[in-house]
Protein backbone atom coordinates (compact mmCIF):
# COMPACT_ATOMS: atom_id res chain seq x y z
CA UNK A 1 0.00 0.00 0.00
CA UNK A 2 2.77 2.33 0.80
CA UNK A 3 4.41 1.74 -2.62
CA UNK A 4 1.23 2.59 -4.53
CA UNK A 5 0.76 5.76 -2.55
CA UNK A 6 4.29 6.87 -3.31
CA UNK A 7 3.74 6.32 -7.04
CA UNK A 8 0.50 8.35 -7.04
CA UNK A 9 2.19 11.19 -5.19
CA UNK A 10 5.07 11.19 -7.76
CA UNK A 11 2.63 11.27 -10.70
CA UNK A 12 0.79 14.21 -9.15
CA UNK A 13 4.04 16.11 -8.73
CA UNK A 14 4.97 15.47 -12.39
CA UNK A 15 1.56 16.68 -13.59
CA UNK A 16 1.88 19.91 -11.59
CA UNK A 17 5.42 20.49 -12.90
CA UNK A 18 4.27 19.86 -16.50
CA UNK A 19 1.45 22.35 -16.12
CA UNK A 20 3.79 25.00 -14.73
CA UNK A 21 6.35 24.41 -17.48
CA UNK A 22 3.61 24.65 -20.15
CA UNK A 23 2.43 27.97 -18.80
CA UNK A 24 5.98 29.31 -18.81
CA UNK A 25 6.59 28.16 -22.42
CA UNK A 26 3.39 29.82 -23.62
CA UNK A 27 4.31 33.06 -21.92
CA UNK A 28 7.82 33.05 -23.43
CA UNK A 29 7.08 32.04 -27.03
CA UNK A 30 3.60 33.31 -27.88
CA UNK A 31 3.04 36.43 -25.89
CA UNK A 32 5.66 38.34 -28.02
CA UNK A 33 5.77 36.90 -31.57
CA UNK A 34 9.11 36.59 -33.32
CA UNK A 35 7.82 37.68 -36.74
CA UNK A 36 7.89 41.41 -37.59
CA UNK A 37 4.63 43.29 -37.00
CA UNK A 38 4.17 44.15 -40.71
CA UNK A 39 4.54 40.51 -41.78
CA UNK A 40 2.21 39.36 -39.04
CA UNK A 41 -0.39 41.89 -40.11
CA UNK A 42 -0.17 40.65 -43.70
CA UNK A 43 -0.62 37.08 -42.55
CA UNK A 44 -3.62 37.94 -40.43
CA UNK A 45 -5.21 39.82 -43.35
CA UNK A 46 -5.54 36.68 -45.46
CA UNK A 47 -9.18 36.41 -44.61
CA UNK A 48 -11.98 35.38 -46.91
CA UNK A 49 -14.20 38.12 -48.33
CA UNK A 50 -17.85 37.78 -47.78
CA UNK A 51 -19.54 36.82 -51.02
CA UNK A 52 -22.44 34.99 -52.51
CA UNK A 53 -23.17 31.72 -50.73
CA UNK A 54 -22.24 28.66 -52.77
CA UNK A 55 -19.76 30.58 -54.91
CA UNK A 56 -16.13 30.47 -54.04
CA UNK A 57 -14.64 33.90 -53.47
CA UNK A 58 -10.91 34.47 -54.12
CA UNK A 59 -8.78 35.43 -51.24
CA UNK A 60 -7.93 39.10 -50.97
CA UNK A 61 -4.36 39.94 -50.09
CA UNK A 62 -3.87 43.17 -48.19
CA UNK A 63 -0.37 44.52 -47.96
CA UNK A 64 0.53 45.95 -44.62
CA UNK A 65 1.62 49.58 -44.76
CA UNK A 66 4.93 50.20 -42.94
CA UNK A 67 5.04 53.02 -40.48
CA UNK A 68 7.02 56.18 -41.20
CA UNK A 69 9.60 55.02 -38.66
CA UNK A 70 10.15 51.79 -40.61
CA UNK A 71 10.41 53.35 -44.09
CA UNK A 72 10.98 56.89 -45.32
CA UNK A 73 9.78 57.27 -48.97
CA UNK A 74 11.76 59.91 -50.87
CA UNK A 75 9.69 62.49 -52.77
CA UNK A 76 9.27 61.65 -56.47
CA UNK A 77 9.86 64.03 -59.38
CA UNK A 78 6.86 64.15 -61.74
CA UNK A 79 7.61 62.93 -65.30
CA UNK A 80 7.12 65.38 -68.14
CA UNK A 81 4.08 65.01 -70.30
CA UNK A 82 4.56 62.67 -73.29
CA UNK A 83 4.64 65.46 -75.87
CA UNK A 84 7.64 67.03 -74.18
CA UNK A 85 9.80 64.04 -75.06
CA UNK A 86 9.43 64.93 -78.77
CA UNK A 87 9.80 68.66 -78.34
CA UNK A 88 13.17 69.88 -79.66
CA UNK A 89 15.28 71.67 -77.15
CA UNK A 90 16.29 75.29 -77.44
CA UNK A 91 18.39 76.05 -80.50
CA UNK A 92 21.42 78.24 -80.52
CA UNK A 93 20.72 81.83 -81.39
CA UNK A 94 22.34 82.48 -84.77
CA UNK A 95 25.15 84.95 -84.70
CA UNK A 96 25.59 87.90 -87.01
CA UNK A 97 25.95 87.14 -90.72
CA UNK A 98 29.44 87.18 -92.11
CA UNK A 99 30.30 90.28 -94.10
CA UNK A 100 32.20 89.79 -97.35
CA UNK A 101 33.09 92.58 -99.76
CA UNK A 102 31.12 94.98 -97.58
CA UNK A 103 27.90 92.98 -97.93
CA UNK A 104 26.00 90.40 -95.85
CA UNK A 105 23.20 87.99 -96.69
CA UNK A 106 22.21 86.83 -100.17
CA UNK A 107 19.89 87.57 -103.07
CA UNK A 108 18.60 85.95 -106.25
CA UNK A 109 19.72 87.54 -109.51
CA UNK A 110 18.10 86.87 -112.88
CA UNK A 111 20.78 86.93 -115.56
CA UNK A 112 19.76 87.28 -119.22
CA UNK A 113 22.13 87.12 -122.19
CA UNK A 114 20.73 88.86 -125.28
CA UNK A 115 21.86 89.16 -128.87
CA UNK A 116 19.62 92.04 -129.93
CA UNK A 117 22.18 93.61 -132.30
CA UNK A 118 23.14 90.47 -134.20
CA UNK A 119 21.98 90.86 -137.84
CA UNK A 120 22.02 87.07 -138.33
CA UNK A 121 18.96 86.59 -136.11
CA UNK A 122 15.42 87.10 -137.32
CA UNK A 123 14.35 88.26 -133.88
CA UNK A 124 16.10 90.41 -131.34
CA UNK A 125 16.31 87.54 -128.95
CA UNK A 126 17.48 86.47 -125.55
CA UNK A 127 19.74 83.43 -125.84
CA UNK A 128 20.58 82.65 -122.24
CA UNK A 129 18.74 82.65 -118.93
CA UNK A 130 20.33 82.08 -115.54
CA UNK A 131 18.90 82.15 -112.03
CA UNK A 132 21.84 83.06 -109.81
CA UNK A 133 22.11 82.88 -106.06
CA UNK A 134 24.63 85.43 -104.83
CA UNK A 135 25.45 84.56 -101.22
CA UNK A 136 27.97 86.83 -99.52
CA UNK A 137 27.74 85.39 -96.01
CA UNK A 138 28.32 81.82 -97.23
CA UNK A 139 30.82 82.98 -99.86
CA UNK A 140 29.31 81.20 -102.83
CA UNK A 141 27.68 81.87 -106.19
CA UNK A 142 25.37 79.30 -107.77
CA UNK A 143 24.34 79.64 -111.42
CA UNK A 144 21.31 77.69 -112.65
CA UNK A 145 20.63 77.64 -116.41
CA UNK A 146 17.09 77.55 -117.81
CA UNK A 147 16.66 76.72 -121.53
CA UNK A 148 15.42 79.72 -123.57
CA UNK A 149 12.92 77.53 -125.46
CA UNK A 150 11.11 76.48 -122.28
CA UNK A 151 7.39 77.24 -122.66
CA UNK A 152 5.78 78.81 -119.62
CA UNK A 153 2.36 80.38 -119.06
CA UNK A 154 2.38 83.98 -117.93
CA UNK A 155 -0.39 86.25 -116.75
CA UNK A 156 1.78 89.23 -117.68
CA UNK A 157 1.61 88.17 -121.36
CA UNK A 158 -2.14 88.68 -121.63
CA UNK A 159 -1.89 92.43 -122.35
CA UNK A 160 0.25 91.45 -125.36
CA UNK A 161 -2.27 88.93 -126.68
CA UNK A 162 -0.59 85.76 -125.38
CA UNK A 163 -1.15 83.40 -122.48
CA UNK A 164 2.10 81.44 -122.80
CA UNK A 165 5.38 81.58 -124.68
CA UNK A 166 8.96 80.39 -124.63
CA UNK A 167 11.23 82.53 -122.48
CA UNK A 168 12.91 83.83 -125.63
CA UNK A 169 9.60 84.75 -127.26
CA UNK A 170 8.26 86.30 -124.06
CA UNK A 171 11.29 88.58 -123.80
CA UNK A 172 10.98 89.46 -127.49
CA UNK A 173 7.23 90.14 -127.27
CA UNK A 174 7.53 92.53 -124.35
CA UNK A 175 10.71 94.17 -125.63
CA UNK A 176 9.28 94.97 -129.07
CA UNK A 177 5.93 96.12 -127.71
CA UNK A 178 7.68 98.50 -125.31
CA UNK A 179 10.56 99.49 -127.56
CA UNK A 180 9.51 103.12 -127.61
CA UNK A 181 9.83 103.07 -123.84
CA UNK A 182 13.27 103.78 -122.41
CA UNK A 183 12.69 100.94 -119.95
CA UNK A 184 11.88 98.32 -122.61
CA UNK A 185 14.69 95.96 -121.57
CA UNK A 186 13.84 96.33 -117.89
CA UNK A 187 10.16 95.63 -118.58
CA UNK A 188 11.07 92.52 -120.56
CA UNK A 189 13.41 91.30 -117.80
CA UNK A 190 10.76 91.84 -115.15
CA UNK A 191 8.25 89.94 -117.28
CA UNK A 192 10.60 86.95 -117.44
CA UNK A 193 11.22 87.14 -113.69
CA UNK A 194 7.46 87.03 -113.05
CA UNK A 195 6.98 83.98 -115.29
CA UNK A 196 9.81 82.12 -113.54
CA UNK A 197 8.39 82.96 -110.14
CA UNK A 198 4.86 81.85 -111.08
CA UNK A 199 5.97 78.53 -112.58
CA UNK A 200 9.22 77.58 -110.84
CA UNK A 201 8.76 79.21 -107.45
CA UNK A 202 11.95 81.28 -107.52
CA UNK A 203 11.63 85.02 -106.97
CA UNK A 204 14.50 87.11 -108.28
CA UNK A 205 15.05 90.36 -106.44
CA UNK A 206 17.43 91.76 -109.10
CA UNK A 207 18.08 91.35 -112.81
CA UNK A 208 21.06 91.82 -115.08
CA UNK A 209 20.81 91.90 -118.88
CA UNK A 210 24.06 91.60 -120.84
CA UNK A 211 24.19 91.81 -124.61
CA UNK A 212 26.71 89.85 -126.66
CA UNK A 213 27.80 93.10 -128.35
CA UNK A 214 29.11 94.38 -125.00
CA UNK A 215 31.02 91.11 -124.51
CA UNK A 216 32.57 91.39 -127.97
CA UNK A 217 33.57 95.04 -127.54
CA UNK A 218 35.06 94.48 -124.09
CA UNK A 219 37.24 91.56 -125.27
CA UNK A 220 38.24 93.56 -128.36
CA UNK A 221 39.47 96.39 -126.11
CA UNK A 222 41.63 93.96 -124.15
CA UNK A 223 42.94 92.30 -127.33
CA UNK A 224 41.91 88.70 -126.60
CA UNK A 225 40.92 86.40 -123.78
CA UNK A 226 41.97 82.88 -122.79
CA UNK A 227 38.96 80.57 -122.73
CA UNK A 228 39.23 77.05 -121.32
CA UNK A 229 37.06 74.97 -123.66
CA UNK A 230 35.43 72.26 -121.55
CA UNK A 231 34.53 69.95 -124.46
CA UNK A 232 35.65 69.66 -128.07
CA UNK A 233 33.50 71.92 -130.22
CA UNK A 234 33.03 71.38 -133.96
CA UNK A 235 30.97 73.62 -136.25
CA UNK A 236 30.85 74.54 -139.90
CA UNK A 237 32.68 77.78 -139.22
CA UNK A 238 35.31 76.88 -136.61
CA UNK A 239 36.50 74.04 -134.41
CA UNK A 240 37.97 74.05 -130.92
CA UNK A 241 39.71 71.15 -129.20
CA UNK A 242 39.36 70.79 -125.48
CA UNK A 243 41.71 73.00 -123.51
CA UNK A 244 42.67 76.67 -123.27
CA UNK A 245 42.08 78.66 -126.46
CA UNK A 246 42.87 82.30 -127.15
CA UNK A 247 39.84 84.07 -128.64
CA UNK A 248 39.16 87.59 -129.81
CA UNK A 249 35.89 89.42 -129.23
CA UNK A 250 34.18 88.35 -132.45
CA UNK A 251 35.09 84.70 -131.94
CA UNK A 252 33.89 84.67 -128.34
CA UNK A 253 30.58 86.13 -129.46
CA UNK A 254 30.12 83.37 -132.01
CA UNK A 255 31.19 80.75 -129.47
CA UNK A 256 28.44 81.69 -126.99
CA UNK A 257 25.72 82.25 -129.63
CA UNK A 258 26.14 79.24 -131.94
CA UNK A 259 23.57 76.48 -131.64
CA UNK A 260 22.96 73.39 -133.76
CA UNK A 261 19.59 72.02 -134.82
CA UNK A 262 19.71 69.05 -132.45
CA UNK A 263 17.01 69.01 -129.80
CA UNK A 264 19.42 68.96 -126.88
CA UNK A 265 21.91 71.41 -128.39
CA UNK A 266 20.94 74.09 -125.85
CA UNK A 267 22.78 72.21 -123.10
CA UNK A 268 25.94 72.29 -125.22
CA UNK A 269 25.56 76.05 -125.67
CA UNK A 270 25.07 76.45 -121.89
CA UNK A 271 28.46 74.76 -121.33
CA UNK A 272 30.15 77.11 -123.82
CA UNK A 273 28.57 80.15 -122.21
CA UNK A 274 29.82 78.90 -118.84
CA UNK A 275 33.31 78.58 -120.34
CA UNK A 276 33.27 82.28 -121.18
CA UNK A 277 31.94 83.22 -117.73
CA UNK A 278 34.92 81.38 -116.23
CA UNK A 279 37.26 83.20 -118.62
CA UNK A 280 35.91 86.55 -117.44
CA UNK A 281 36.35 85.48 -113.81
CA UNK A 282 39.98 84.56 -114.41
CA UNK A 283 40.59 87.82 -116.22
CA UNK A 284 38.94 89.89 -113.49
CA UNK A 285 41.10 88.49 -110.68
CA UNK A 286 43.99 90.77 -111.63
CA UNK A 287 41.81 93.82 -112.31
CA UNK A 288 40.55 96.67 -110.18
CA UNK A 289 36.85 95.95 -109.69
CA UNK A 290 35.79 99.59 -109.95
CA UNK A 291 37.58 100.17 -113.25
CA UNK A 292 36.54 96.78 -114.62
CA UNK A 293 32.86 97.36 -113.84
CA UNK A 294 32.96 100.83 -115.32
CA UNK A 295 34.66 99.68 -118.52
CA UNK A 296 32.22 96.85 -119.13
CA UNK A 297 29.07 98.82 -118.32
CA UNK A 298 30.06 101.67 -120.66
CA UNK A 299 31.00 99.49 -123.62
CA UNK A 300 27.78 100.04 -125.52
CA UNK A 301 24.37 101.59 -124.98
CA UNK A 302 21.93 98.95 -123.77
CA UNK A 303 24.84 96.52 -123.58
CA UNK A 304 24.46 96.24 -119.81
CA UNK A 305 21.24 96.97 -117.95
CA UNK A 306 20.67 95.97 -114.36
CA UNK A 307 18.63 96.79 -111.28
CA UNK A 308 21.88 96.56 -109.31
CA UNK A 309 23.55 99.82 -108.43
CA UNK A 310 27.14 100.41 -109.48
CA UNK A 311 28.22 99.72 -105.90
CA UNK A 312 26.35 96.40 -105.90
CA UNK A 313 27.97 95.42 -109.20
CA UNK A 314 31.40 96.07 -107.65
CA UNK A 315 30.44 93.92 -104.64
CA UNK A 316 29.35 91.12 -106.97
CA UNK A 317 32.66 91.27 -108.86
CA UNK A 318 34.52 91.33 -105.54
CA UNK A 319 32.74 88.17 -104.37
CA UNK A 320 33.39 86.41 -107.69
CA UNK A 321 37.08 87.26 -107.40
CA UNK A 322 37.29 86.24 -103.74
CA UNK A 323 35.74 82.77 -103.68
CA UNK A 324 37.40 79.57 -104.91
CA UNK A 325 36.23 77.91 -108.10
CA UNK A 326 34.51 75.12 -106.15
CA UNK A 327 32.26 77.73 -104.57
CA UNK A 328 31.26 79.12 -107.97
CA UNK A 329 29.00 76.33 -109.18
CA UNK A 330 26.92 75.66 -112.30
CA UNK A 331 23.69 73.73 -112.67
CA UNK A 332 21.30 73.20 -115.58
CA UNK A 333 17.69 72.16 -115.77
CA UNK A 334 17.81 68.34 -116.22
CA UNK A 335 16.73 67.07 -119.63
CA UNK A 336 15.12 64.02 -118.00
CA UNK A 337 12.44 66.22 -116.44
CA UNK A 338 11.57 68.01 -119.67
CA UNK A 339 9.87 67.12 -122.93
CA UNK A 340 11.77 68.22 -126.03
CA UNK A 341 9.38 68.76 -128.92
CA UNK A 342 10.07 68.44 -132.63
CA UNK A 343 9.44 72.15 -133.21
CA UNK A 344 12.33 72.98 -130.85
CA UNK A 345 10.19 74.09 -127.93
CA UNK A 346 10.50 72.53 -124.49
CA UNK A 347 7.77 71.87 -121.94
CA UNK A 348 7.89 70.76 -118.32
CA UNK A 349 7.26 67.04 -117.82
CA UNK A 350 6.95 67.38 -114.05
CA UNK A 351 6.55 70.90 -112.70
CA UNK A 352 6.82 69.97 -109.00
CA UNK A 353 9.97 67.97 -109.64
CA UNK A 354 11.54 70.89 -111.49
CA UNK A 355 10.63 73.28 -108.68
CA UNK A 356 12.33 70.97 -106.19
CA UNK A 357 15.37 70.59 -108.43
CA UNK A 358 15.99 74.29 -108.84
CA UNK A 359 15.36 75.01 -105.15
CA UNK A 360 17.74 72.25 -104.05
CA UNK A 361 20.39 73.35 -106.54
CA UNK A 362 20.29 76.92 -105.30
CA UNK A 363 20.19 75.78 -101.67
CA UNK A 364 17.39 78.23 -100.83
CA UNK A 365 15.65 81.23 -102.24
CA UNK A 366 17.93 83.91 -100.83
CA UNK A 367 16.74 87.01 -99.14
C-alpha positions as CSV (number, residue, x, y, z in Angstrom):
1,X,0.0,0.0,0.0
2,X,2.8,2.3,0.8
3,X,4.4,1.7,-2.6
4,X,1.2,2.6,-4.5
5,X,0.8,5.8,-2.6
6,X,4.3,6.9,-3.3
7,X,3.7,6.3,-7.0
8,X,0.5,8.3,-7.0
9,X,2.2,11.2,-5.2
10,X,5.1,11.2,-7.8
11,X,2.6,11.3,-10.7
12,X,0.8,14.2,-9.2
13,X,4.0,16.1,-8.7
14,X,5.0,15.5,-12.4
15,X,1.6,16.7,-13.6
16,X,1.9,19.9,-11.6
17,X,5.4,20.5,-12.9
18,X,4.3,19.9,-16.5
19,X,1.5,22.3,-16.1
20,X,3.8,25.0,-14.7
21,X,6.3,24.4,-17.5
22,X,3.6,24.7,-20.1
23,X,2.4,28.0,-18.8
24,X,6.0,29.3,-18.8
25,X,6.6,28.2,-22.4
26,X,3.4,29.8,-23.6
27,X,4.3,33.1,-21.9
28,X,7.8,33.1,-23.4
29,X,7.1,32.0,-27.0
30,X,3.6,33.3,-27.9
31,X,3.0,36.4,-25.9
32,X,5.7,38.3,-28.0
33,X,5.8,36.9,-31.6
34,X,9.1,36.6,-33.3
35,X,7.8,37.7,-36.7
36,X,7.9,41.4,-37.6
37,X,4.6,43.3,-37.0
38,X,4.2,44.1,-40.7
39,X,4.5,40.5,-41.8
40,X,2.2,39.4,-39.0
41,X,-0.4,41.9,-40.1
42,X,-0.2,40.7,-43.7
43,X,-0.6,37.1,-42.5
44,X,-3.6,37.9,-40.4
45,X,-5.2,39.8,-43.3
46,X,-5.5,36.7,-45.5
47,X,-9.2,36.4,-44.6
48,X,-12.0,35.4,-46.9
49,X,-14.2,38.1,-48.3
50,X,-17.9,37.8,-47.8
51,X,-19.5,36.8,-51.0
52,X,-22.4,35.0,-52.5
53,X,-23.2,31.7,-50.7
54,X,-22.2,28.7,-52.8
55,X,-19.8,30.6,-54.9
56,X,-16.1,30.5,-54.0
57,X,-14.6,33.9,-53.5
58,X,-10.9,34.5,-54.1
59,X,-8.8,35.4,-51.2
60,X,-7.9,39.1,-51.0
61,X,-4.4,39.9,-50.1
62,X,-3.9,43.2,-48.2
63,X,-0.4,44.5,-48.0
64,X,0.5,45.9,-44.6
65,X,1.6,49.6,-44.8
66,X,4.9,50.2,-42.9
67,X,5.0,53.0,-40.5
68,X,7.0,56.2,-41.2
69,X,9.6,55.0,-38.7
70,X,10.2,51.8,-40.6
71,X,10.4,53.4,-44.1
72,X,11.0,56.9,-45.3
73,X,9.8,57.3,-49.0
74,X,11.8,59.9,-50.9
75,X,9.7,62.5,-52.8
76,X,9.3,61.6,-56.5
77,X,9.9,64.0,-59.4
78,X,6.9,64.2,-61.7
79,X,7.6,62.9,-65.3
80,X,7.1,65.4,-68.1
81,X,4.1,65.0,-70.3
82,X,4.6,62.7,-73.3
83,X,4.6,65.5,-75.9
84,X,7.6,67.0,-74.2
85,X,9.8,64.0,-75.1
86,X,9.4,64.9,-78.8
87,X,9.8,68.7,-78.3
88,X,13.2,69.9,-79.7
89,X,15.3,71.7,-77.1
90,X,16.3,75.3,-77.4
91,X,18.4,76.0,-80.5
92,X,21.4,78.2,-80.5
93,X,20.7,81.8,-81.4
94,X,22.3,82.5,-84.8
95,X,25.1,85.0,-84.7
96,X,25.6,87.9,-87.0
97,X,25.9,87.1,-90.7
98,X,29.4,87.2,-92.1
99,X,30.3,90.3,-94.1
100,X,32.2,89.8,-97.3
101,X,33.1,92.6,-99.8
102,X,31.1,95.0,-97.6
103,X,27.9,93.0,-97.9
104,X,26.0,90.4,-95.8
105,X,23.2,88.0,-96.7
106,X,22.2,86.8,-100.2
107,X,19.9,87.6,-103.1
108,X,18.6,86.0,-106.3
109,X,19.7,87.5,-109.5
110,X,18.1,86.9,-112.9
111,X,20.8,86.9,-115.6
112,X,19.8,87.3,-119.2
113,X,22.1,87.1,-122.2
114,X,20.7,88.9,-125.3
115,X,21.9,89.2,-128.9
116,X,19.6,92.0,-129.9
117,X,22.2,93.6,-132.3
118,X,23.1,90.5,-134.2
119,X,22.0,90.9,-137.8
120,X,22.0,87.1,-138.3
121,X,19.0,86.6,-136.1
122,X,15.4,87.1,-137.3
123,X,14.3,88.3,-133.9
124,X,16.1,90.4,-131.3
125,X,16.3,87.5,-128.9
126,X,17.5,86.5,-125.5
127,X,19.7,83.4,-125.8
128,X,20.6,82.6,-122.2
129,X,18.7,82.7,-118.9
130,X,20.3,82.1,-115.5
131,X,18.9,82.2,-112.0
132,X,21.8,83.1,-109.8
133,X,22.1,82.9,-106.1
134,X,24.6,85.4,-104.8
135,X,25.5,84.6,-101.2
136,X,28.0,86.8,-99.5
137,X,27.7,85.4,-96.0
138,X,28.3,81.8,-97.2
139,X,30.8,83.0,-99.9
140,X,29.3,81.2,-102.8
141,X,27.7,81.9,-106.2
142,X,25.4,79.3,-107.8
143,X,24.3,79.6,-111.4
144,X,21.3,77.7,-112.7
145,X,20.6,77.6,-116.4
146,X,17.1,77.6,-117.8
147,X,16.7,76.7,-121.5
148,X,15.4,79.7,-123.6
149,X,12.9,77.5,-125.5
150,X,11.1,76.5,-122.3
151,X,7.4,77.2,-122.7
152,X,5.8,78.8,-119.6
153,X,2.4,80.4,-119.1
154,X,2.4,84.0,-117.9
155,X,-0.4,86.3,-116.7
156,X,1.8,89.2,-117.7
157,X,1.6,88.2,-121.4
158,X,-2.1,88.7,-121.6
159,X,-1.9,92.4,-122.4
160,X,0.3,91.4,-125.4
161,X,-2.3,88.9,-126.7
162,X,-0.6,85.8,-125.4
163,X,-1.1,83.4,-122.5
164,X,2.1,81.4,-122.8
165,X,5.4,81.6,-124.7
166,X,9.0,80.4,-124.6
167,X,11.2,82.5,-122.5
168,X,12.9,83.8,-125.6
169,X,9.6,84.8,-127.3
170,X,8.3,86.3,-124.1
171,X,11.3,88.6,-123.8
172,X,11.0,89.5,-127.5
173,X,7.2,90.1,-127.3
174,X,7.5,92.5,-124.4
175,X,10.7,94.2,-125.6
176,X,9.3,95.0,-129.1
177,X,5.9,96.1,-127.7
178,X,7.7,98.5,-125.3
179,X,10.6,99.5,-127.6
180,X,9.5,103.1,-127.6
181,X,9.8,103.1,-123.8
182,X,13.3,103.8,-122.4
183,X,12.7,100.9,-120.0
184,X,11.9,98.3,-122.6
185,X,14.7,96.0,-121.6
186,X,13.8,96.3,-117.9
187,X,10.2,95.6,-118.6
188,X,11.1,92.5,-120.6
189,X,13.4,91.3,-117.8
190,X,10.8,91.8,-115.1
191,X,8.3,89.9,-117.3
192,X,10.6,86.9,-117.4
193,X,11.2,87.1,-113.7
194,X,7.5,87.0,-113.0
195,X,7.0,84.0,-115.3
196,X,9.8,82.1,-113.5
197,X,8.4,83.0,-110.1
198,X,4.9,81.8,-111.1
199,X,6.0,78.5,-112.6
200,X,9.2,77.6,-110.8
201,X,8.8,79.2,-107.5
202,X,12.0,81.3,-107.5
203,X,11.6,85.0,-107.0
204,X,14.5,87.1,-108.3
205,X,15.1,90.4,-106.4
206,X,17.4,91.8,-109.1
207,X,18.1,91.3,-112.8
208,X,21.1,91.8,-115.1
209,X,20.8,91.9,-118.9
210,X,24.1,91.6,-120.8
211,X,24.2,91.8,-124.6
212,X,26.7,89.8,-126.7
213,X,27.8,93.1,-128.3
214,X,29.1,94.4,-125.0
215,X,31.0,91.1,-124.5
216,X,32.6,91.4,-128.0
217,X,33.6,95.0,-127.5
218,X,35.1,94.5,-124.1
219,X,37.2,91.6,-125.3
220,X,38.2,93.6,-128.4
221,X,39.5,96.4,-126.1
222,X,41.6,94.0,-124.1
223,X,42.9,92.3,-127.3
224,X,41.9,88.7,-126.6
225,X,40.9,86.4,-123.8
226,X,42.0,82.9,-122.8
227,X,39.0,80.6,-122.7
228,X,39.2,77.1,-121.3
229,X,37.1,75.0,-123.7
230,X,35.4,72.3,-121.6
231,X,34.5,70.0,-124.5
232,X,35.7,69.7,-128.1
233,X,33.5,71.9,-130.2
234,X,33.0,71.4,-134.0
235,X,31.0,73.6,-136.3
236,X,30.8,74.5,-139.9
237,X,32.7,77.8,-139.2
238,X,35.3,76.9,-136.6
239,X,36.5,74.0,-134.4
240,X,38.0,74.0,-130.9
241,X,39.7,71.2,-129.2
242,X,39.4,70.8,-125.5
243,X,41.7,73.0,-123.5
244,X,42.7,76.7,-123.3
245,X,42.1,78.7,-126.5
246,X,42.9,82.3,-127.2
247,X,39.8,84.1,-128.6
248,X,39.2,87.6,-129.8
249,X,35.9,89.4,-129.2
250,X,34.2,88.3,-132.5
251,X,35.1,84.7,-131.9
252,X,33.9,84.7,-128.3
253,X,30.6,86.1,-129.5
254,X,30.1,83.4,-132.0
255,X,31.2,80.8,-129.5
256,X,28.4,81.7,-127.0
257,X,25.7,82.3,-129.6
258,X,26.1,79.2,-131.9
259,X,23.6,76.5,-131.6
260,X,23.0,73.4,-133.8
261,X,19.6,72.0,-134.8
262,X,19.7,69.1,-132.5
263,X,17.0,69.0,-129.8
264,X,19.4,69.0,-126.9
265,X,21.9,71.4,-128.4
266,X,20.9,74.1,-125.8
267,X,22.8,72.2,-123.1
268,X,25.9,72.3,-125.2
269,X,25.6,76.0,-125.7
270,X,25.1,76.4,-121.9
271,X,28.5,74.8,-121.3
272,X,30.1,77.1,-123.8
273,X,28.6,80.2,-122.2
274,X,29.8,78.9,-118.8
275,X,33.3,78.6,-120.3
276,X,33.3,82.3,-121.2
277,X,31.9,83.2,-117.7
278,X,34.9,81.4,-116.2
279,X,37.3,83.2,-118.6
280,X,35.9,86.6,-117.4
281,X,36.3,85.5,-113.8
282,X,40.0,84.6,-114.4
283,X,40.6,87.8,-116.2
284,X,38.9,89.9,-113.5
285,X,41.1,88.5,-110.7
286,X,44.0,90.8,-111.6
287,X,41.8,93.8,-112.3
288,X,40.5,96.7,-110.2
289,X,36.9,96.0,-109.7
290,X,35.8,99.6,-110.0
291,X,37.6,100.2,-113.2
292,X,36.5,96.8,-114.6
293,X,32.9,97.4,-113.8
294,X,33.0,100.8,-115.3
295,X,34.7,99.7,-118.5
296,X,32.2,96.9,-119.1
297,X,29.1,98.8,-118.3
298,X,30.1,101.7,-120.7
299,X,31.0,99.5,-123.6
300,X,27.8,100.0,-125.5
301,X,24.4,101.6,-125.0
302,X,21.9,98.9,-123.8
303,X,24.8,96.5,-123.6
304,X,24.5,96.2,-119.8
305,X,21.2,97.0,-117.9
306,X,20.7,96.0,-114.4
307,X,18.6,96.8,-111.3
308,X,21.9,96.6,-109.3
309,X,23.5,99.8,-108.4
310,X,27.1,100.4,-109.5
311,X,28.2,99.7,-105.9
312,X,26.3,96.4,-105.9
313,X,28.0,95.4,-109.2
314,X,31.4,96.1,-107.6
315,X,30.4,93.9,-104.6
316,X,29.4,91.1,-107.0
317,X,32.7,91.3,-108.9
318,X,34.5,91.3,-105.5
319,X,32.7,88.2,-104.4
320,X,33.4,86.4,-107.7
321,X,37.1,87.3,-107.4
322,X,37.3,86.2,-103.7
323,X,35.7,82.8,-103.7
324,X,37.4,79.6,-104.9
325,X,36.2,77.9,-108.1
326,X,34.5,75.1,-106.2
327,X,32.3,77.7,-104.6
328,X,31.3,79.1,-108.0
329,X,29.0,76.3,-109.2
330,X,26.9,75.7,-112.3
331,X,23.7,73.7,-112.7
332,X,21.3,73.2,-115.6
333,X,17.7,72.2,-115.8
334,X,17.8,68.3,-116.2
335,X,16.7,67.1,-119.6
336,X,15.1,64.0,-118.0
337,X,12.4,66.2,-116.4
338,X,11.6,68.0,-119.7
339,X,9.9,67.1,-122.9
340,X,11.8,68.2,-126.0
341,X,9.4,68.8,-128.9
342,X,10.1,68.4,-132.6
343,X,9.4,72.2,-133.2
344,X,12.3,73.0,-130.9
345,X,10.2,74.1,-127.9
346,X,10.5,72.5,-124.5
347,X,7.8,71.9,-121.9
348,X,7.9,70.8,-118.3
349,X,7.3,67.0,-117.8
350,X,7.0,67.4,-114.0
351,X,6.5,70.9,-112.7
352,X,6.8,70.0,-109.0
353,X,10.0,68.0,-109.6
354,X,11.5,70.9,-111.5
355,X,10.6,73.3,-108.7
356,X,12.3,71.0,-106.2
357,X,15.4,70.6,-108.4
358,X,16.0,74.3,-108.8
359,X,15.4,75.0,-105.1
360,X,17.7,72.3,-104.0
361,X,20.4,73.4,-106.5
362,X,20.3,76.9,-105.3
363,X,20.2,75.8,-101.7
364,X,17.4,78.2,-100.8
365,X,15.6,81.2,-102.2
366,X,17.9,83.9,-100.8
367,X,16.7,87.0,-99.1
